[in-house]
Amino acid sequence: MKELIVGKNDANQRLDRFVGKSVPLLPESLLQKYIRIKRIKLNGKGAKRDARLAEGDVLSLYINDEFFEPPREDNSYLKVGAPKLDIVYEDENLILCDKKPGVLCHSAGKWDYNTLIAHIQAYLYQKGEWSPREENAFAPALCNRIDRNTGGIVIAAKRAEALRVMNEKIAAREVEKYYLCVVSGRPKPAEGKLEGFIFKDAAKNRVYVRQKPEPGARTAVTYYRTIASARGLSLVECRLGTGRTHQIRAQMAAAGTPLLGDGKYGDGRRNRALGEEGQLLYSYRVDFDFKTDAGELNYLKGASFKAAEIGFADKYFPGVIF
């Protein structure tokens, strides 16, 4: 139990809002529940959530100690009352989630609990599959990441050995990731390989495609296949031969077929005309193409997983199978 004493500057606040600010890791749902069942008392008695506080009031909080820790990325899962995940596949070692555009994989620069990893950890914590108090160091972790404004399948490991093996397989390119995108125009040829060198300007958070090597530029290879074309647009499947920043977006734009909705490398006029404000790019499929021993993940050799639906593909190319 911990006590909070209301100071002059906090007087006249509502009980629930004062506790919410004082214990930022406590989920809103638990906060309201604890007030209701009197695990949060005002001057030794139960109180309504909208009770107004006075200077000198004493709040007694019968709440687990972990909620009083300073908010950090590694405890953000505590703030997630009801995890929101679109689970593509799950077993005792891995969980594959379909991350939606706009969702961060990890917090970016400041504390944020509405991240994919926080929701995955909260989900496993609430299911009883992960108990941080019983672990010396390991926490469920992401094996790959996707940009905030790109959707798609993200792999998370529930166990340390699964994380080690999956990271090895991704580094060895034994996990194939396929992307869908809608581009302006028609790629020529319809199927092929984009090769070049990508130079990253970190200050501008932008990359530039070069056809010849230059200092700081790295080799970039993207394989693509046109699935359908109509009304000046094409639905294209891409597979990464390398994993550079903004690779698909930059190389497709350099080839004359920029991604629809891409505000950085795309056609602004076309984007505005069609009302697209974010790049139409989705990591829709993952293949476990293990060529060497995968230890306790061998049972996944040859497995393939797809996102259930990609809204922009259905919008512009309804009925097309990919």
Disulfide bonds with the S-S distance in Angstrom:
none
